[in-house]
């Protein structure tokens, strides 16, 4: 009787493995139309997920030896994954709503359901998701260097703008209507001295170079999503616009000098 039960258990387990293997082989994975995503698991939110779904098989992730995801080698509970473990999205099944993710450390491939991967907890976690975007600290350091360099050039250009404004304001007057109300500003070009024209023109040419360098920084470094575009603050953008507008406004007459 015991032998019969043992044989039945072995046969049942073997049948389940075969069935599971057949299901895995039928999954259609898309490896090409994947948005790059490097992330780590948020241990706090993982804890909330486990707490809410302790009886669900989805708290376990199947692990495979390669990206075909046909040969399962083991499994792991979500809360057993280290917070330092970094993953990359490898493939997605649109029909089954499944993701394949690859460990950067041991190169093993994990299977995770889409609703698990993007689980959010609003009650305790303020809407934080199960996964958190990961950026290599070295990349962050490089971004900081690029951002600091950009800001130094930006502030230097604003110094040039201030010098232009100092000369410009000497020959700008309030425009007053017959009721004594200031209605605008009058800019008297003819009052510029010969020396002021020379200095003003030099500053305009300098500002033009500074403006072009800043635009190159934005296009080649800052504008690249792999560098520091996401670190720019509103104050940086306002300063950039101030440089561009100042050059446009102050260079109008000076070009002919």
C-alpha positions as CSV (number, residue, x, y, z in Angstrom):
1,X,0.0,0.0,0.0
2,X,2.8,2.4,0.9
3,X,4.7,1.6,-2.3
4,X,1.5,2.3,-4.3
5,X,1.0,5.7,-2.6
6,X,4.7,6.6,-3.2
7,X,4.5,5.6,-6.8
8,X,1.3,7.6,-7.2
9,X,2.9,10.7,-5.6
10,X,6.0,10.4,-7.8
11,X,3.8,10.0,-10.9
12,X,1.6,13.0,-9.9
13,X,4.6,15.2,-9.3
14,X,6.1,14.1,-12.7
15,X,2.8,14.8,-14.4
16,X,2.6,18.3,-12.9
17,X,6.1,19.1,-14.1
18,X,5.3,17.9,-17.6
19,X,2.1,20.0,-17.6
20,X,4.0,23.1,-16.2
21,X,6.7,22.6,-18.8
22,X,4.1,22.5,-21.6
23,X,2.5,25.7,-20.5
24,X,5.9,27.5,-20.3
25,X,6.7,26.4,-23.8
26,X,3.5,27.9,-25.1
27,X,4.2,31.4,-23.8
28,X,5.1,33.8,-26.6
29,X,7.8,36.2,-25.4
30,X,8.6,39.5,-27.0
31,X,12.3,40.3,-26.5
32,X,12.5,43.3,-28.8
33,X,9.7,45.8,-28.0
34,X,10.8,46.3,-24.4
35,X,11.3,49.6,-22.7
36,X,14.6,49.5,-20.9
37,X,14.0,49.3,-17.2
38,X,16.7,48.6,-14.5
39,X,15.2,48.3,-11.0
40,X,15.4,46.9,-7.5
41,X,12.6,45.5,-5.3
42,X,11.2,47.8,-2.7
43,X,11.4,45.7,0.4
44,X,8.8,47.7,2.3
45,X,6.2,47.3,-0.4
46,X,7.2,43.7,-1.0
47,X,6.3,43.2,2.7
48,X,2.9,44.8,2.2
49,X,2.3,42.6,-0.9
50,X,3.2,39.4,1.0
51,X,0.9,40.4,3.9
52,X,-2.0,40.9,1.5
53,X,-1.4,37.9,-0.7
54,X,0.2,35.4,1.7
55,X,-1.9,32.5,0.3
56,X,-1.2,33.4,-3.4
57,X,1.3,31.4,-5.4
58,X,2.4,34.8,-6.9
59,X,4.5,35.5,-3.9
60,X,7.0,33.0,-5.4
61,X,9.0,33.7,-8.6
62,X,10.1,30.9,-10.8
63,X,13.8,31.0,-11.8
64,X,15.1,29.8,-15.2
65,X,18.6,29.1,-16.5
66,X,18.2,31.2,-19.6
67,X,16.0,33.6,-21.5
68,X,13.9,30.9,-23.2
69,X,12.3,30.4,-19.8
70,X,11.4,26.8,-20.6
71,X,13.6,25.0,-18.0
72,X,12.7,26.0,-14.4
73,X,15.7,25.4,-12.1
74,X,14.2,26.8,-8.8
75,X,12.0,29.4,-7.3
76,X,12.3,32.1,-4.7
77,X,9.9,34.1,-2.5
78,X,9.7,37.8,-3.1
79,X,10.7,38.7,0.4
80,X,13.9,36.5,0.0
81,X,15.2,38.7,-2.8
82,X,17.9,41.1,-1.5
83,X,17.3,44.8,-1.7
84,X,20.7,45.2,-3.4
85,X,19.8,42.8,-6.2
86,X,19.5,44.6,-9.5
87,X,17.2,43.4,-12.4
88,X,16.7,44.3,-16.0
89,X,13.5,43.7,-17.9
90,X,14.2,41.1,-20.5
91,X,10.9,40.1,-22.2
92,X,7.2,40.5,-22.0
93,X,4.2,38.2,-22.9
94,X,1.3,40.4,-24.0
95,X,-1.2,37.5,-23.9
96,X,-0.2,36.1,-20.5
97,X,0.7,39.5,-18.9
98,X,4.1,38.1,-17.7
99,X,7.5,39.6,-17.5
100,X,10.9,38.0,-17.7
101,X,13.5,39.8,-15.6
102,X,17.2,39.1,-15.5
103,X,19.4,39.4,-12.4
104,X,22.6,41.5,-13.0
105,X,24.4,39.5,-10.3
106,X,23.9,35.8,-11.2
107,X,22.3,36.3,-14.7
108,X,19.4,34.0,-13.8
109,X,16.0,34.7,-15.4
110,X,12.9,35.2,-13.2
111,X,9.3,35.1,-14.2
112,X,6.9,37.7,-12.6
113,X,3.3,38.6,-13.2
114,X,2.7,42.1,-14.5
115,X,0.2,42.9,-11.7
116,X,2.8,41.8,-9.1
117,X,5.6,43.8,-10.6
118,X,3.6,47.0,-10.7
119,X,1.7,46.4,-7.5
120,X,1.1,49.7,-5.5
121,X,0.1,50.1,-1.9
122,X,-1.9,53.3,-1.3
123,X,-3.0,52.5,2.3
124,X,0.5,52.1,3.8
125,X,3.0,52.9,1.1
126,X,1.5,56.1,-0.3
127,X,1.2,54.6,-3.7
128,X,4.8,53.4,-3.9
129,X,5.4,50.5,-6.3
130,X,6.9,47.0,-5.7
131,X,9.9,48.0,-7.9
132,X,12.0,51.1,-7.8
133,X,14.1,52.5,-10.6
134,X,17.8,51.9,-10.2
135,X,20.6,54.1,-11.4
136,X,24.2,53.1,-11.1
137,X,26.0,55.4,-8.5
138,X,28.8,56.0,-11.0
139,X,26.3,57.2,-13.6
140,X,24.8,59.6,-11.0
141,X,28.2,60.9,-10.2
142,X,28.9,61.6,-13.9
143,X,25.5,63.3,-14.2
144,X,26.4,65.6,-11.2
145,X,29.7,66.5,-12.8
146,X,28.0,67.4,-16.1
147,X,25.3,69.4,-14.3
148,X,27.9,71.3,-12.3
149,X,29.8,72.1,-15.4
150,X,26.6,73.3,-17.1
151,X,25.7,75.5,-14.2
152,X,29.1,77.2,-14.1
153,X,28.8,78.1,-17.7
154,X,25.2,79.3,-17.2
155,X,26.2,81.6,-14.3
156,X,29.1,82.9,-16.3
157,X,26.8,83.9,-19.1
158,X,24.5,85.7,-16.6
159,X,27.5,87.8,-15.5
160,X,27.9,88.9,-19.1
161,X,24.1,89.7,-19.2
162,X,24.5,91.8,-16.0
163,X,27.3,93.8,-17.6
164,X,25.2,94.4,-20.7
165,X,22.2,95.5,-18.6
166,X,24.3,97.9,-16.7
167,X,25.3,99.8,-19.9
168,X,21.8,99.4,-21.4
169,X,20.1,100.8,-18.3
170,X,22.1,104.0,-18.5
171,X,20.3,104.9,-21.7
172,X,16.9,103.6,-20.9
173,X,14.2,106.0,-19.7
174,X,10.6,105.8,-18.6
175,X,8.1,106.7,-21.3
176,X,5.4,108.9,-19.7
177,X,2.0,109.8,-21.2
178,X,0.3,113.2,-20.8
179,X,-1.3,112.1,-17.6
180,X,2.1,111.4,-16.0
181,X,1.7,107.6,-16.1
182,X,4.7,105.4,-17.0
183,X,3.5,103.4,-20.1
184,X,6.8,101.9,-21.2
185,X,10.6,102.2,-21.6
186,X,12.5,104.3,-24.2
187,X,15.9,103.0,-25.3
188,X,18.1,105.7,-26.8
189,X,20.8,104.2,-28.9
190,X,22.2,107.5,-30.0
191,X,23.4,108.3,-26.4
192,X,25.9,105.4,-26.4
193,X,29.5,106.8,-26.2
194,X,32.1,105.3,-28.6
195,X,33.7,103.4,-25.7
196,X,30.4,102.0,-24.6
197,X,29.7,100.8,-28.1
198,X,33.0,99.0,-28.2
199,X,32.5,97.4,-24.8
200,X,28.9,96.6,-25.5
201,X,29.7,94.9,-28.8
202,X,32.5,92.8,-27.2
203,X,30.0,91.7,-24.5
204,X,27.4,90.8,-27.1
205,X,30.0,88.6,-29.0
206,X,31.0,87.0,-25.8
207,X,27.4,86.3,-24.8
208,X,26.8,84.8,-28.3
209,X,29.6,82.3,-27.7
210,X,28.4,81.5,-24.2
211,X,24.8,81.0,-25.5
212,X,25.9,78.6,-28.2
213,X,28.0,76.6,-25.7
214,X,25.1,76.3,-23.4
215,X,22.8,75.1,-26.2
216,X,25.4,72.5,-27.1
217,X,25.5,71.4,-23.5
218,X,21.8,71.0,-23.5
219,X,21.7,69.1,-26.8
220,X,24.7,66.8,-26.3
221,X,24.8,66.3,-22.6
222,X,21.9,67.6,-20.7
223,X,19.3,66.6,-23.3
224,X,20.5,63.0,-23.3
225,X,18.3,61.0,-21.0
226,X,21.4,59.1,-19.9
227,X,22.9,62.2,-18.4
228,X,21.4,65.0,-16.4
229,X,18.2,66.3,-18.0
230,X,16.2,64.9,-15.1
231,X,18.3,66.8,-12.7
232,X,17.6,70.3,-14.2
233,X,15.5,72.5,-12.0
234,X,13.1,75.3,-13.0
235,X,15.7,77.8,-11.9
236,X,18.2,76.4,-14.4
237,X,15.7,76.6,-17.3
238,X,14.7,80.2,-16.3
239,X,18.4,81.2,-16.4
240,X,18.9,79.5,-19.8
241,X,15.9,81.4,-21.2
242,X,17.2,84.7,-19.6
243,X,20.5,84.3,-21.5
244,X,18.7,83.5,-24.8
245,X,16.2,86.4,-24.5
246,X,18.9,88.9,-23.4
247,X,21.0,88.0,-26.4
248,X,18.1,88.5,-28.7
249,X,17.1,91.9,-27.1
250,X,20.5,93.4,-26.6
251,X,22.1,92.3,-29.9
252,X,19.6,94.0,-32.1
253,X,21.5,97.3,-32.4
254,X,25.0,96.1,-31.5
255,X,25.3,93.9,-34.5
256,X,25.8,97.0,-36.7
257,X,28.4,98.6,-34.4
